[in-house]
């Protein structure tokens, strides 16, 4: 397992940024501000968000859109990473995956994530 991984951190009201973080639960929870929940979006790419974001009425950070319809939202700070599906270990994002994530996100101020057809 890698000690450090590259992720895209998305703070509420801030710009997504590529950062290197420690590959451990404490680091993940520190970014989201609490318990983590994983949302697998495409291939090995995963979003980690605060499991209690809605219960704690955190501000909406991103709308999840599928087939041009808002199906959910992400509350509070979150980040994108990638999991090695064979081992179950977090491996972080490759440069190509970072670019793919940024393309899936609408960065014009509307803040939404277009889910691919094969999203889980």
Jmol script that loads the backbone (N, CA, C; Angstrom):
load data "model"
ATOM      1  N   UNK A   1       0.842  -1.179   0.000  1.00  0.00           N
ATOM      2  CA  UNK A   1       0.000   0.000   0.000  1.00  0.00           C
ATOM      3  C   UNK A   1       0.888   1.243   0.000  1.00  0.00           C
ATOM      4  N   UNK A   2       0.510   2.199  -0.847  1.00  0.00           N
ATOM      5  CA  UNK A   2       1.248   3.458  -0.915  1.00  0.00           C
ATOM      6  C   UNK A   2       1.038   4.268   0.353  1.00  0.00           C
ATOM      7  N   UNK A   3       2.117   4.942   0.815  1.00  0.00           N
ATOM      8  CA  UNK A   3       2.001   5.807   1.995  1.00  0.00           C
ATOM      9  C   UNK A   3       1.334   7.134   1.665  1.00  0.00           C
ATOM     10  N   UNK A   4       1.569   7.650   0.461  1.00  0.00           N
ATOM     11  CA  UNK A   4       0.983   8.911   0.001  1.00  0.00           C
ATOM     12  C   UNK A   4       0.281   8.644  -1.330  1.00  0.00           C
ATOM     13  N   UNK A   5      -0.842   9.338  -1.546  1.00  0.00           N
ATOM     14  CA  UNK A   5      -1.574   9.202  -2.802  1.00  0.00           C
ATOM     15  C   UNK A   5      -1.975  10.586  -3.307  1.00  0.00           C
ATOM     16  N   UNK A   6      -2.183  10.688  -4.620  1.00  0.00           N
ATOM     17  CA  UNK A   6      -2.618  11.935  -5.239  1.00  0.00           C
ATOM     18  C   UNK A   6      -4.134  11.875  -5.391  1.00  0.00           C
ATOM     19  N   UNK A   7      -4.819  12.940  -4.941  1.00  0.00           N
ATOM     20  CA  UNK A   7      -6.273  13.033  -4.996  1.00  0.00           C
ATOM     21  C   UNK A   7      -6.663  14.414  -5.504  1.00  0.00           C
ATOM     22  N   UNK A   8      -7.931  14.571  -5.868  1.00  0.00           N
ATOM     23  CA  UNK A   8      -8.467  15.900  -6.159  1.00  0.00           C
ATOM     24  C   UNK A   8      -9.387  16.263  -5.014  1.00  0.00           C
ATOM     25  N   UNK A   9      -8.986  17.268  -4.248  1.00  0.00           N
ATOM     26  CA  UNK A   9      -9.766  17.747  -3.097  1.00  0.00           C
ATOM     27  C   UNK A   9     -10.683  18.863  -3.574  1.00  0.00           C
ATOM     28  N   UNK A  10     -11.954  18.796  -3.137  1.00  0.00           N
ATOM     29  CA  UNK A  10     -12.945  19.789  -3.553  1.00  0.00           C
ATOM     30  C   UNK A  10     -13.576  20.420  -2.312  1.00  0.00           C
ATOM     31  N   UNK A  11     -13.032  21.561  -1.865  1.00  0.00           N
ATOM     32  CA  UNK A  11     -13.611  22.230  -0.691  1.00  0.00           C
ATOM     33  C   UNK A  11     -14.878  22.992  -1.081  1.00  0.00           C
ATOM     34  N   UNK A  12     -15.798  23.130  -0.137  1.00  0.00           N
ATOM     35  CA  UNK A  12     -17.016  23.909  -0.380  1.00  0.00           C
ATOM     36  C   UNK A  12     -16.626  25.327  -0.776  1.00  0.00           C
ATOM     37  N   UNK A  13     -17.138  25.784  -1.906  1.00  0.00           N
ATOM     38  CA  UNK A  13     -16.875  27.144  -2.359  1.00  0.00           C
ATOM     39  C   UNK A  13     -15.493  27.375  -2.934  1.00  0.00           C
ATOM     40  N   UNK A  14     -14.647  26.330  -2.956  1.00  0.00           N
ATOM     41  CA  UNK A  14     -13.296  26.471  -3.483  1.00  0.00           C
ATOM     42  C   UNK A  14     -13.112  25.705  -4.780  1.00  0.00           C
ATOM     43  N   UNK A  15     -11.964  25.909  -5.381  1.00  0.00           N
ATOM     44  CA  UNK A  15     -11.649  25.223  -6.630  1.00  0.00           C
ATOM     45  C   UNK A  15     -11.087  23.833  -6.341  1.00  0.00           C
ATOM     46  N   UNK A  16     -11.431  22.855  -7.188  1.00  0.00           N
ATOM     47  CA  UNK A  16     -10.817  21.534  -7.056  1.00  0.00           C
ATOM     48  C   UNK A  16      -9.305  21.659  -7.222  1.00  0.00           C
ATOM     49  N   UNK A  17      -8.563  20.928  -6.377  1.00  0.00           N
ATOM     50  CA  UNK A  17      -7.115  20.990  -6.487  1.00  0.00           C
ATOM     51  C   UNK A  17      -6.506  19.605  -6.313  1.00  0.00           C
ATOM     52  N   UNK A  18      -5.480  19.350  -7.087  1.00  0.00           N
ATOM     53  CA  UNK A  18      -4.743  18.094  -6.999  1.00  0.00           C
ATOM     54  C   UNK A  18      -3.749  18.225  -5.847  1.00  0.00           C
ATOM     55  N   UNK A  19      -3.849  17.319  -4.873  1.00  0.00           N
ATOM     56  CA  UNK A  19      -2.969  17.350  -3.706  1.00  0.00           C
ATOM     57  C   UNK A  19      -2.500  15.938  -3.373  1.00  0.00           C
ATOM     58  N   UNK A  20      -1.396  15.866  -2.672  1.00  0.00           N
ATOM     59  CA  UNK A  20      -0.894  14.586  -2.176  1.00  0.00           C
ATOM     60  C   UNK A  20      -1.247  14.489  -0.695  1.00  0.00           C
ATOM     61  N   UNK A  21      -1.839  13.349  -0.315  1.00  0.00           N
ATOM     62  CA  UNK A  21      -2.257  13.169   1.076  1.00  0.00           C
ATOM     63  C   UNK A  21      -1.740  11.831   1.601  1.00  0.00           C
ATOM     64  N   UNK A  22      -1.719  11.702   2.917  1.00  0.00           N
ATOM     65  CA  UNK A  22      -1.382  10.427   3.543  1.00  0.00           C
ATOM     66  C   UNK A  22      -2.495   9.430   3.220  1.00  0.00           C
ATOM     67  N   UNK A  23      -2.113   8.206   2.941  1.00  0.00           N
ATOM     68  CA  UNK A  23      -3.058   7.155   2.569  1.00  0.00           C
ATOM     69  C   UNK A  23      -3.532   6.427   3.822  1.00  0.00           C
ATOM     70  N   UNK A  24      -4.347   7.132   4.646  1.00  0.00           N
ATOM     71  CA  UNK A  24      -4.876   6.506   5.856  1.00  0.00           C
ATOM     72  C   UNK A  24      -6.228   7.117   6.224  1.00  0.00           C
ATOM     73  N   UNK A  25      -6.951   6.425   7.066  1.00  0.00           N
ATOM     74  CA  UNK A  25      -8.290   6.838   7.443  1.00  0.00           C
ATOM     75  C   UNK A  25      -8.320   8.217   8.081  1.00  0.00           C
ATOM     76  N   UNK A  26      -7.372   8.513   8.965  1.00  0.00           N
ATOM     77  CA  UNK A  26      -7.346   9.830   9.623  1.00  0.00           C
ATOM     78  C   UNK A  26      -7.261  10.966   8.608  1.00  0.00           C
ATOM     79  N   UNK A  27      -6.433  10.788   7.594  1.00  0.00           N
ATOM     80  CA  UNK A  27      -6.275  11.807   6.559  1.00  0.00           C
ATOM     81  C   UNK A  27      -7.573  11.975   5.773  1.00  0.00           C
ATOM     82  N   UNK A  28      -8.208  10.861   5.424  1.00  0.00           N
ATOM     83  CA  UNK A  28      -9.462  10.904   4.670  1.00  0.00           C
ATOM     84  C   UNK A  28     -10.541  11.627   5.485  1.00  0.00           C
ATOM     85  N   UNK A  29     -10.661  11.257   6.764  1.00  0.00           N
ATOM     86  CA  UNK A  29     -11.683  11.862   7.621  1.00  0.00           C
ATOM     87  C   UNK A  29     -11.405  13.343   7.866  1.00  0.00           C
ATOM     88  N   UNK A  30     -10.142  13.721   7.926  1.00  0.00           N
ATOM     89  CA  UNK A  30      -9.778  15.118   8.115  1.00  0.00           C
ATOM     90  C   UNK A  30     -10.265  15.969   6.937  1.00  0.00           C
ATOM     91  N   UNK A  31     -10.148  15.454   5.727  1.00  0.00           N
ATOM     92  CA  UNK A  31     -10.568  16.208   4.542  1.00  0.00           C
ATOM     93  C   UNK A  31     -12.072  16.403   4.517  1.00  0.00           C
ATOM     94  N   UNK A  32     -12.842  15.345   4.815  1.00  0.00           N
ATOM     95  CA  UNK A  32     -14.306  15.436   4.722  1.00  0.00           C
ATOM     96  C   UNK A  32     -14.955  15.950   6.001  1.00  0.00           C
ATOM     97  N   UNK A  33     -14.192  16.024   7.083  1.00  0.00           N
ATOM     98  CA  UNK A  33     -14.718  16.542   8.336  1.00  0.00           C
ATOM     99  C   UNK A  33     -15.592  15.567   9.096  1.00  0.00           C
ATOM    100  N   UNK A  34     -15.274  14.287   9.005  1.00  0.00           N
ATOM    101  CA  UNK A  34     -16.063  13.289   9.737  1.00  0.00           C
ATOM    102  C   UNK A  34     -15.943  11.907   9.125  1.00  0.00           C
ATOM    103  N   UNK A  35     -16.977  11.095   9.378  1.00  0.00           N
ATOM    104  CA  UNK A  35     -17.012   9.732   8.846  1.00  0.00           C
ATOM    105  C   UNK A  35     -17.032   9.756   7.322  1.00  0.00           C
ATOM    106  N   UNK A  36     -16.334   8.790   6.698  1.00  0.00           N
ATOM    107  CA  UNK A  36     -16.281   8.783   5.236  1.00  0.00           C
ATOM    108  C   UNK A  36     -17.269   7.785   4.646  1.00  0.00           C
ATOM    109  N   UNK A  37     -17.731   8.137   3.473  1.00  0.00           N
ATOM    110  CA  UNK A  37     -18.563   7.264   2.652  1.00  0.00           C
ATOM    111  C   UNK A  37     -17.951   7.250   1.263  1.00  0.00           C
ATOM    112  N   UNK A  38     -17.913   6.079   0.625  1.00  0.00           N
ATOM    113  CA  UNK A  38     -17.342   5.947  -0.711  1.00  0.00           C
ATOM    114  C   UNK A  38     -18.448   5.852  -1.747  1.00  0.00           C
ATOM    115  N   UNK A  39     -18.289   6.596  -2.836  1.00  0.00           N
ATOM    116  CA  UNK A  39     -19.209   6.556  -3.960  1.00  0.00           C
ATOM    117  C   UNK A  39     -18.372   6.260  -5.203  1.00  0.00           C
ATOM    118  N   UNK A  40     -18.500   5.038  -5.718  1.00  0.00           N
ATOM    119  CA  UNK A  40     -17.738   4.654  -6.908  1.00  0.00           C
ATOM    120  C   UNK A  40     -18.449   5.203  -8.131  1.00  0.00           C
ATOM    121  N   UNK A  41     -17.688   5.920  -8.981  1.00  0.00           N
ATOM    122  CA  UNK A  41     -18.343   6.596 -10.100  1.00  0.00           C
ATOM    123  C   UNK A  41     -17.977   6.050 -11.467  1.00  0.00           C
ATOM    124  N   UNK A  42     -16.749   5.563 -11.653  1.00  0.00           N
ATOM    125  CA  UNK A  42     -16.363   5.035 -12.960  1.00  0.00           C
ATOM    126  C   UNK A  42     -15.070   4.260 -12.810  1.00  0.00           C
ATOM    127  N   UNK A  43     -15.083   3.011 -13.230  1.00  0.00           N
ATOM    128  CA  UNK A  43     -13.882   2.199 -13.122  1.00  0.00           C
ATOM    129  C   UNK A  43     -13.387   2.176 -11.690  1.00  0.00           C
ATOM    130  N   UNK A  44     -12.138   2.584 -11.495  1.00  0.00           N
ATOM    131  CA  UNK A  44     -11.520   2.597 -10.172  1.00  0.00           C
ATOM    132  C   UNK A  44     -11.719   3.918  -9.432  1.00  0.00           C
ATOM    133  N   UNK A  45     -12.333   4.915 -10.085  1.00  0.00           N
ATOM    134  CA  UNK A  45     -12.466   6.251  -9.500  1.00  0.00           C
ATOM    135  C   UNK A  45     -13.565   6.262  -8.448  1.00  0.00           C
ATOM    136  N   UNK A  46     -13.230   6.848  -7.309  1.00  0.00           N
ATOM    137  CA  UNK A  46     -14.158   6.899  -6.177  1.00  0.00           C
ATOM    138  C   UNK A  46     -14.184   8.312  -5.596  1.00  0.00           C
ATOM    139  N   UNK A  47     -15.353   8.703  -5.092  1.00  0.00           N
ATOM    140  CA  UNK A  47     -15.496   9.957  -4.357  1.00  0.00           C
ATOM    141  C   UNK A  47     -15.637   9.606  -2.888  1.00  0.00           C
ATOM    142  N   UNK A  48     -14.848  10.259  -2.036  1.00  0.00           N
ATOM    143  CA  UNK A  48     -15.001  10.111  -0.590  1.00  0.00           C
ATOM    144  C   UNK A  48     -15.654  11.376  -0.063  1.00  0.00           C
ATOM    145  N   UNK A  49     -16.761  11.201   0.661  1.00  0.00           N
ATOM    146  CA  UNK A  49     -17.525  12.317   1.180  1.00  0.00           C
ATOM    147  C   UNK A  49     -17.891  12.066   2.628  1.00  0.00           C
ATOM    148  N   UNK A  50     -18.444  13.070   3.273  1.00  0.00           N
ATOM    149  CA  UNK A  50     -18.853  12.946   4.666  1.00  0.00           C
ATOM    150  C   UNK A  50     -20.159  12.166   4.725  1.00  0.00           C
ATOM    151  N   UNK A  51     -20.139  11.049   5.416  1.00  0.00           N
ATOM    152  CA  UNK A  51     -21.298  10.161   5.514  1.00  0.00           C
ATOM    153  C   UNK A  51     -22.514  10.871   6.128  1.00  0.00           C
ATOM    154  N   UNK A  52     -22.276  11.841   6.989  1.00  0.00           N
ATOM    155  CA  UNK A  52     -23.364  12.545   7.667  1.00  0.00           C
ATOM    156  C   UNK A  52     -23.577  13.963   7.131  1.00  0.00           C
ATOM    157  N   UNK A  53     -23.070  14.232   5.938  1.00  0.00           N
ATOM    158  CA  UNK A  53     -23.167  15.577   5.370  1.00  0.00           C
ATOM    159  C   UNK A  53     -24.579  16.118   5.298  1.00  0.00           C
ATOM    160  N   UNK A  54     -25.521  15.268   4.888  1.00  0.00           N
ATOM    161  CA  UNK A  54     -26.916  15.714   4.798  1.00  0.00           C
ATOM    162  C   UNK A  54     -27.548  15.823   6.180  1.00  0.00           C
ATOM    163  N   UNK A  55     -27.265  14.861   7.049  1.00  0.00           N
ATOM    164  CA  UNK A  55     -27.833  14.888   8.400  1.00  0.00           C
ATOM    165  C   UNK A  55     -27.372  16.120   9.173  1.00  0.00           C
ATOM    166  N   UNK A  56     -26.121  16.525   8.931  1.00  0.00           N
ATOM    167  CA  UNK A  56     -25.567  17.692   9.617  1.00  0.00           C
ATOM    168  C   UNK A  56     -25.844  18.992   8.861  1.00  0.00           C
ATOM    169  N   UNK A  57     -26.635  18.888   7.791  1.00  0.00           N
ATOM    170  CA  UNK A  57     -27.033  20.039   6.977  1.00  0.00           C
ATOM    171  C   UNK A  57     -25.823  20.848   6.489  1.00  0.00           C
ATOM    172  N   UNK A  58     -24.787  20.127   6.043  1.00  0.00           N
ATOM    173  CA  UNK A  58     -23.622  20.791   5.458  1.00  0.00           C
ATOM    174  C   UNK A  58     -24.031  21.435   4.129  1.00  0.00           C
ATOM    175  N   UNK A  59     -23.316  22.470   3.700  1.00  0.00           N
ATOM    176  CA  UNK A  59     -23.677  23.122   2.433  1.00  0.00           C
ATOM    177  C   UNK A  59     -23.461  22.192   1.237  1.00  0.00           C
ATOM    178  N   UNK A  60     -24.332  22.332   0.241  1.00  0.00           N
ATOM    179  CA  UNK A  60     -24.198  21.562  -0.995  1.00  0.00           C
ATOM    180  C   UNK A  60     -22.910  21.998  -1.689  1.00  0.00           C
ATOM    181  N   UNK A  61     -22.103  21.019  -2.048  1.00  0.00           N
ATOM    182  CA  UNK A  61     -20.847  21.297  -2.730  1.00  0.00           C
ATOM    183  C   UNK A  61     -20.926  20.912  -4.205  1.00  0.00           C
ATOM    184  N   UNK A  62     -21.732  19.896  -4.527  1.00  0.00           N
ATOM    185  CA  UNK A  62     -21.769  19.401  -5.900  1.00  0.00           C
ATOM    186  C   UNK A  62     -23.069  18.643  -6.121  1.00  0.00           C
ATOM    187  N   UNK A  63     -23.694  18.853  -7.274  1.00  0.00           N
ATOM    188  CA  UNK A  63     -24.872  18.084  -7.660  1.00  0.00           C
ATOM    189  C   UNK A  63     -24.441  16.923  -8.536  1.00  0.00           C
ATOM    190  N   UNK A  64     -25.032  15.760  -8.320  1.00  0.00           N
ATOM    191  CA  UNK A  64     -24.754  14.580  -9.138  1.00  0.00           C
ATOM    192  C   UNK A  64     -25.861  14.482 -10.179  1.00  0.00           C
ATOM    193  N   UNK A  65     -25.456  14.454 -11.458  1.00  0.00           N
ATOM    194  CA  UNK A  65     -26.393  14.472 -12.575  1.00  0.00           C
ATOM    195  C   UNK A  65     -26.225  13.199 -13.396  1.00  0.00           C
ATOM    196  N   UNK A  66     -27.347  12.560 -13.716  1.00  0.00           N
ATOM    197  CA  UNK A  66     -27.335  11.396 -14.603  1.00  0.00           C
ATOM    198  C   UNK A  66     -28.472  11.569 -15.593  1.00  0.00           C
ATOM    199  N   UNK A  67     -28.175  11.397 -16.866  1.00  0.00           N
ATOM    200  CA  UNK A  67     -29.159  11.595 -17.930  1.00  0.00           C
ATOM    201  C   UNK A  67     -29.801  12.978 -17.826  1.00  0.00           C
ATOM    202  N   UNK A  68     -28.995  13.987 -17.498  1.00  0.00           N
ATOM    203  CA  UNK A  68     -29.393  15.396 -17.432  1.00  0.00           C
ATOM    204  C   UNK A  68     -30.415  15.697 -16.331  1.00  0.00           C
ATOM    205  N   UNK A  69     -30.480  14.821 -15.316  1.00  0.00           N
ATOM    206  CA  UNK A  69     -31.370  15.011 -14.185  1.00  0.00           C
ATOM    207  C   UNK A  69     -30.539  14.966 -12.905  1.00  0.00           C
ATOM    208  N   UNK A  70     -30.764  15.910 -11.988  1.00  0.00           N
ATOM    209  CA  UNK A  70     -30.078  15.885 -10.693  1.00  0.00           C
ATOM    210  C   UNK A  70     -30.630  14.711  -9.899  1.00  0.00           C
ATOM    211  N   UNK A  71     -29.747  13.781  -9.529  1.00  0.00           N
ATOM    212  CA  UNK A  71     -30.185  12.591  -8.797  1.00  0.00           C
ATOM    213  C   UNK A  71     -29.763  12.618  -7.330  1.00  0.00           C
ATOM    214  N   UNK A  72     -28.810  13.474  -6.984  1.00  0.00           N
ATOM    215  CA  UNK A  72     -28.341  13.549  -5.600  1.00  0.00           C
ATOM    216  C   UNK A  72     -27.420  14.760  -5.471  1.00  0.00           C
ATOM    217  N   UNK A  73     -26.916  14.964  -4.278  1.00  0.00           N
ATOM    218  CA  UNK A  73     -25.909  16.009  -4.083  1.00  0.00           C
ATOM    219  C   UNK A  73     -24.887  15.538  -3.064  1.00  0.00           C
ATOM    220  N   UNK A  74     -23.746  16.199  -3.078  1.00  0.00           N
ATOM    221  CA  UNK A  74     -22.683  15.936  -2.107  1.00  0.00           C
ATOM    222  C   UNK A  74     -22.583  17.162  -1.228  1.00  0.00           C
ATOM    223  N   UNK A  75     -22.598  16.937   0.090  1.00  0.00           N
ATOM    224  CA  UNK A  75     -22.541  18.029   1.060  1.00  0.00           C
ATOM    225  C   UNK A  75     -21.168  18.063   1.709  1.00  0.00           C
ATOM    226  N   UNK A  76     -20.657  19.249   1.912  1.00  0.00           N
ATOM    227  CA  UNK A  76     -19.369  19.415   2.567  1.00  0.00           C
ATOM    228  C   UNK A  76     -18.193  19.139   1.645  1.00  0.00           C
ATOM    229  N   UNK A  77     -16.994  19.226   2.216  1.00  0.00           N
ATOM    230  CA  UNK A  77     -15.770  18.962   1.456  1.00  0.00           C
ATOM    231  C   UNK A  77     -15.702  17.484   1.100  1.00  0.00           C
ATOM    232  N   UNK A  78     -15.116  17.188  -0.056  1.00  0.00           N
ATOM    233  CA  UNK A  78     -14.945  15.799  -0.487  1.00  0.00           C
ATOM    234  C   UNK A  78     -13.709  15.694  -1.356  1.00  0.00           C
ATOM    235  N   UNK A  79     -13.364  14.464  -1.740  1.00  0.00           N
ATOM    236  CA  UNK A  79     -12.232  14.284  -2.648  1.00  0.00           C
ATOM    237  C   UNK A  79     -12.412  13.058  -3.531  1.00  0.00           C
ATOM    238  N   UNK A  80     -11.746  13.114  -4.688  1.00  0.00           N
ATOM    239  CA  UNK A  80     -11.703  11.998  -5.627  1.00  0.00           C
ATOM    240  C   UNK A  80     -10.401  11.239  -5.433  1.00  0.00           C
ATOM    241  N   UNK A  81     -10.476   9.920  -5.491  1.00  0.00           N
ATOM    242  CA  UNK A  81      -9.298   9.070  -5.448  1.00  0.00           C
ATOM    243  C   UNK A  81      -9.547   7.888  -6.387  1.00  0.00           C
ATOM    244  N   UNK A  82      -8.723   6.859  -6.273  1.00  0.00           N
ATOM    245  CA  UNK A  82      -8.933   5.644  -7.059  1.00  0.00           C
ATOM    246  C   UNK A  82      -8.497   4.447  -6.224  1.00  0.00           C
ATOM    247  N   UNK A  83      -9.227   3.358  -6.400  1.00  0.00           N
ATOM    248  CA  UNK A  83      -8.975   2.119  -5.671  1.00  0.00           C
ATOM    249  C   UNK A  83      -8.492   1.045  -6.633  1.00  0.00           C
ATOM    250  N   UNK A  84      -7.483   0.302  -6.227  1.00  0.00           N
ATOM    251  CA  UNK A  84      -7.061  -0.869  -6.988  1.00  0.00           C
ATOM    252  C   UNK A  84      -8.079  -1.961  -6.688  1.00  0.00           C
ATOM    253  N   UNK A  85      -8.940  -2.264  -7.653  1.00  0.00           N
ATOM    254  CA  UNK A  85     -10.037  -3.200  -7.406  1.00  0.00           C
ATOM    255  C   UNK A  85      -9.556  -4.633  -7.147  1.00  0.00           C
ATOM    256  N   UNK A  86      -8.354  -4.954  -7.577  1.00  0.00           N
ATOM    257  CA  UNK A  86      -7.823  -6.308  -7.331  1.00  0.00           C
ATOM    258  C   UNK A  86      -7.370  -6.480  -5.886  1.00  0.00           C
ATOM    259  N   UNK A  87      -6.772  -5.445  -5.315  1.00  0.00           N
ATOM    260  CA  UNK A  87      -6.241  -5.550  -3.951  1.00  0.00           C
ATOM    261  C   UNK A  87      -7.128  -4.866  -2.917  1.00  0.00           C
ATOM    262  N   UNK A  88      -7.958  -3.914  -3.377  1.00  0.00           N
ATOM    263  CA  UNK A  88      -8.779  -3.138  -2.457  1.00  0.00           C
ATOM    264  C   UNK A  88      -8.043  -1.953  -1.844  1.00  0.00           C
ATOM    265  N   UNK A  89      -6.776  -1.749  -2.218  1.00  0.00           N
ATOM    266  CA  UNK A  89      -5.969  -0.644  -1.680  1.00  0.00           C
ATOM    267  C   UNK A  89      -6.236   0.643  -2.451  1.00  0.00           C
ATOM    268  N   UNK A  90      -6.176   1.752  -1.727  1.00  0.00           N
ATOM    269  CA  UNK A  90      -6.228   3.056  -2.384  1.00  0.00           C
ATOM    270  C   UNK A  90      -4.904   3.255  -3.106  1.00  0.00           C
ATOM    271  N   UNK A  91      -4.973   3.694  -4.363  1.00  0.00           N
ATOM    272  CA  UNK A  91      -3.751   3.924  -5.136  1.00  0.00           C
ATOM    273  C   UNK A  91      -3.632   5.362  -5.589  1.00  0.00           C
ATOM    274  N   UNK A  92      -4.672   6.174  -5.369  1.00  0.00           N
ATOM    275  CA  UNK A  92      -4.638   7.554  -5.828  1.00  0.00           C
ATOM    276  C   UNK A  92      -4.926   7.643  -7.319  1.00  0.00           C
ATOM    277  N   UNK A  93      -5.052   8.856  -7.791  1.00  0.00           N
ATOM    278  CA  UNK A  93      -5.394   9.096  -9.188  1.00  0.00           C
ATOM    279  C   UNK A  93      -4.158   9.196 -10.066  1.00  0.00           C
ATOM    280  N   UNK A  94      -4.270   8.671 -11.277  1.00  0.00           N
ATOM    281  CA  UNK A  94      -3.250   8.903 -12.292  1.00  0.00           C
ATOM    282  C   UNK A  94      -3.517  10.270 -12.921  1.00  0.00           C
ATOM    283  N   UNK A  95      -2.572  10.771 -13.688  1.00  0.00           N
ATOM    284  CA  UNK A  95      -2.760  12.053 -14.386  1.00  0.00           C
ATOM    285  C   UNK A  95      -3.974  11.976 -15.308  1.00  0.00           C
ATOM    286  N   UNK A  96      -4.123  10.873 -16.039  1.00  0.00           N
ATOM    287  CA  UNK A  96      -5.267  10.714 -16.942  1.00  0.00           C
ATOM    288  C   UNK A  96      -6.587  10.705 -16.172  1.00  0.00           C
ATOM    289  N   UNK A  97      -6.610  10.056 -15.014  1.00  0.00           N
ATOM    290  CA  UNK A  97      -7.827  10.023 -14.203  1.00  0.00           C
ATOM    291  C   UNK A  97      -8.158  11.406 -13.642  1.00  0.00           C
ATOM    292  N   UNK A  98      -7.121  12.157 -13.262  1.00  0.00           N
ATOM    293  CA  UNK A  98      -7.361  13.526 -12.790  1.00  0.00           C
ATOM    294  C   UNK A  98      -8.026  14.350 -13.884  1.00  0.00           C
ATOM    295  N   UNK A  99      -7.510  14.244 -15.095  1.00  0.00           N
ATOM    296  CA  UNK A  99      -8.085  14.982 -16.220  1.00  0.00           C
ATOM    297  C   UNK A  99      -9.518  14.531 -16.491  1.00  0.00           C
ATOM    298  N   UNK A 100      -9.779  13.226 -16.395  1.00  0.00           N
ATOM    299  CA  UNK A 100     -11.119  12.695 -16.612  1.00  0.00           C
ATOM    300  C   UNK A 100     -12.102  13.224 -15.564  1.00  0.00           C
ATOM    301  N   UNK A 101     -11.677  13.257 -14.302  1.00  0.00           N
ATOM    302  CA  UNK A 101     -12.529  13.776 -13.230  1.00  0.00           C
ATOM    303  C   UNK A 101     -12.868  15.236 -13.489  1.00  0.00           C
ATOM    304  N   UNK A 102     -11.879  16.032 -13.848  1.00  0.00           N
ATOM    305  CA  UNK A 102     -12.123  17.457 -14.086  1.00  0.00           C
ATOM    306  C   UNK A 102     -13.053  17.665 -15.279  1.00  0.00           C
ATOM    307  N   UNK A 103     -12.984  16.790 -16.287  1.00  0.00           N
ATOM    308  CA  UNK A 103     -13.908  16.880 -17.425  1.00  0.00           C
ATOM    309  C   UNK A 103     -15.330  16.516 -17.008  1.00  0.00           C
ATOM    310  N   UNK A 104     -15.474  15.551 -16.100  1.00  0.00           N
ATOM    311  CA  UNK A 104     -16.806  15.145 -15.641  1.00  0.00           C
ATOM    312  C   UNK A 104     -17.456  16.225 -14.781  1.00  0.00           C
ATOM    313  N   UNK A 105     -16.621  17.039 -14.132  1.00  0.00           N
ATOM    314  CA  UNK A 105     -17.149  18.123 -13.290  1.00  0.00           C
ATOM    315  C   UNK A 105     -17.373  19.365 -14.140  1.00  0.00           C
ATOM    316  N   UNK A 106     -18.463  20.046 -13.872  1.00  0.00           N
ATOM    317  CA  UNK A 106     -18.719  21.307 -14.544  1.00  0.00           C
ATOM    318  C   UNK A 106     -18.103  22.396 -13.678  1.00  0.00           C
ATOM    319  N   UNK A 107     -17.129  23.093 -14.202  1.00  0.00           N
ATOM    320  CA  UNK A 107     -16.413  24.074 -13.391  1.00  0.00           C
ATOM    321  C   UNK A 107     -16.829  25.509 -13.697  1.00  0.00           C
ATOM    322  N   UNK A 108     -18.019  25.691 -14.280  1.00  0.00           N
ATOM    323  CA  UNK A 108     -18.467  27.046 -14.624  1.00  0.00           C
ATOM    324  C   UNK A 108     -19.243  27.712 -13.501  1.00  0.00           C
ATOM    325  N   UNK A 109     -19.202  27.142 -12.317  1.00  0.00           N
ATOM    326  CA  UNK A 109     -19.916  27.718 -11.192  1.00  0.00           C
ATOM    327  C   UNK A 109     -21.141  26.912 -10.801  1.00  0.00           C
ATOM    328  N   UNK A 110     -21.676  26.096 -11.708  1.00  0.00           N
ATOM    329  CA  UNK A 110     -22.868  25.300 -11.415  1.00  0.00           C
ATOM    330  C   UNK A 110     -22.528  24.092 -10.544  1.00  0.00           C
ATOM    331  N   UNK A 111     -21.288  23.654 -10.563  1.00  0.00           N
ATOM    332  CA  UNK A 111     -20.790  22.561  -9.725  1.00  0.00           C
ATOM    333  C   UNK A 111     -21.649  21.308  -9.812  1.00  0.00           C
ATOM    334  N   UNK A 112     -21.491  20.579 -10.899  1.00  0.00           N
ATOM    335  CA  UNK A 112     -22.155  19.293 -10.971  1.00  0.00           C
ATOM    336  C   UNK A 112     -21.225  18.265 -11.595  1.00  0.00           C
ATOM    337  N   UNK A 113     -21.516  17.005 -11.310  1.00  0.00           N
ATOM    338  CA  UNK A 113     -20.737  15.881 -11.806  1.00  0.00           C
ATOM    339  C   UNK A 113     -21.623  15.078 -12.723  1.00  0.00           C
ATOM    340  N   UNK A 114     -21.249  14.986 -13.989  1.00  0.00           N
ATOM    341  CA  UNK A 114     -22.005  14.190 -14.949  1.00  0.00           C
ATOM    342  C   UNK A 114     -21.574  12.736 -14.795  1.00  0.00           C
ATOM    343  N   UNK A 115     -22.488  11.903 -14.310  1.00  0.00           N
ATOM    344  CA  UNK A 115     -22.186  10.486 -14.098  1.00  0.00           C
ATOM    345  C   UNK A 115     -22.172   9.779 -15.451  1.00  0.00           C
ATOM    346  N   UNK A 116     -21.172   8.923 -15.691  1.00  0.00           N
ATOM    347  CA  UNK A 116     -21.126   8.173 -16.942  1.00  0.00           C
ATOM    348  C   UNK A 116     -22.222   7.116 -16.985  1.00  0.00           C
ATOM    349  N   UNK A 117     -22.510   6.623 -18.186  1.00  0.00           N
ATOM    350  CA  UNK A 117     -23.549   5.610 -18.381  1.00  0.00           C
ATOM    351  C   UNK A 117     -23.324   4.380 -17.505  1.00  0.00           C
ATOM    352  N   UNK A 118     -22.052   3.980 -17.338  1.00  0.00           N
ATOM    353  CA  UNK A 118     -21.744   2.742 -16.604  1.00  0.00           C
ATOM    354  C   UNK A 118     -21.503   2.975 -15.112  1.00  0.00           C
ATOM    355  N   UNK A 119     -21.940   4.125 -14.592  1.00  0.00           N
ATOM    356  CA  UNK A 119     -21.738   4.425 -13.168  1.00  0.00           C
ATOM    357  C   UNK A 119     -22.485   3.426 -12.309  1.00  0.00           C
ATOM    358  N   UNK A 120     -21.870   3.092 -11.159  1.00  0.00           N
ATOM    359  CA  UNK A 120     -22.507   2.130 -10.254  1.00  0.00           C
ATOM    360  C   UNK A 120     -23.498   2.787  -9.353  1.00  0.00           C
TER     361      UNK A 120
END
end "model"
wireframe off; spacefill off
backbone 0.3
color backbone group
